[in-house]
């Protein structure tokens, strides 16, 4: 299931070209992932798991401009060992036009040892999905 997070463009997000800076999109991808985790995870998972990014891929489709109302739509993908896929689209809220897409690989980390943590099949199944969201 997908999750949506409203985004706000701040004056500091605008670059010399007059549109949202690429680094801001990266921040939004991470903020959406964190907010989605906060909704999905049990209190026990919050206490024992952290997530680290292994890789980000972002494709910029259209520039976001000052005054645009935006949304981040994110969903989980498949798990491959300790690599968990997450997908994100940055959308203009007014017409749902896709401004950017991202694929991120995350690795679960034990909150105490800070070492990669294998998840039980049951836990992993809650944070993976084989297909695009609804």
N, C-alpha and C positions, 0 to 999 in steps of 0.2 A: 504494500500500500504506500502511496506517495504522501508526502508531507509538504506543506507550503508555509513559507515564512515571508511576511512583508519586509521589503527593504527600503531604506531611506538613503537618498543621495545627499551627502553633505558637501559644502563648498570645498573642503580639503580633498574630496574624492575626484575632483575635476582636474585633468592634466592640461598641459599647454596647448593641446589641440582642441580643447573645449568640450571634451567628453569624459566619461568615467575612465579613470586610469585602470590599466590591466591588473595592477596589484589589488585594487579594490574588489575586483571579481573574485580573486583568490580568497580574500578575507570573507566574502559573502558565502562562498562554497563551504568554507570551514564553519562559519556561523550556522548555516543551514544544517550541516551534518551534526553539529553539537546539539542544536535545538531538537532535531529529530531523535537523536540518541536519548535526550532527556525525557522525551515522550515515550519511547519504546522500552527503555531499560527498567528493570525492576530495581528496587532499593538495594538488593543484594548484588546485582550486577554493577550498579554505580559504585558500591563499596569495594569491589574486587577487581574491576576492569578499567583500564584507560585505553585510549586508542592513539596510535601514532600514524602519521601519513608516510607512506612509502613512495607514492608517485601522484602527481597531478598532471592531467592533460586538459587543456582548455582551448576551445575553439571559439573565437570571437566572430559573431555573425553580423551584428549591427551595433553601432555605437549607442550607448545610453547617454542621454543628455540631461543637463540640469532641468529639474521640474518633472522628469519622468517618474511615475510611480511604478515600482518594480516588485516582482515576487521571485523568490527562489523556490523552485519545485525540486525536491530530492527524493530518491528512493534507493533502496539497497539492491544490489545485484547478486551475483553468485560468489561463493567462497571457494578458494583454491588453496588448501592447506591453511597457512596463516595469512593469506591475502584475501581481503574482503572488498568487493567492488561496491562503489557508491556512485550514482549518477546524479547530476544536477543540471537543471536548466534555469537560466536567468531570463525571466519573461517580463515584457512590458505589460503592466496590469490592464491597461485600457483595452488592448486588442489581443493579448496573449502572444504577441510576436516574440519569438525566441531571439534574445540578444546574444546569448552565449550558452555553450554546453560544456560540461566537464565530466570527466571520469576520474575518480580518485581511488587509489588502492590504500586500504587501511590495514593495520596489524593490531590485534588486541594485545595488551600488555598487562601483566599482573601489577596491580596497584602497589603492592608491598615490595616486590623484588625488582620491578621495572624491567622484567625480562618478558620476551614474547610468551603469550599464554595460549595454549590450545584450548578450544572450547569443546564442551560436550556436544554431541550431535543435537541434543535437545536445545541447548543454548544457541548454538550456531544456526539452527533452523529458524529461530526467531529473528535473526539479523541478516538473513539472506533470502533472495527470491530469484527464481530462474528466468523471470520475464519482466517486461516493461510494466510499470504500474498502471493502476486504474485512475 
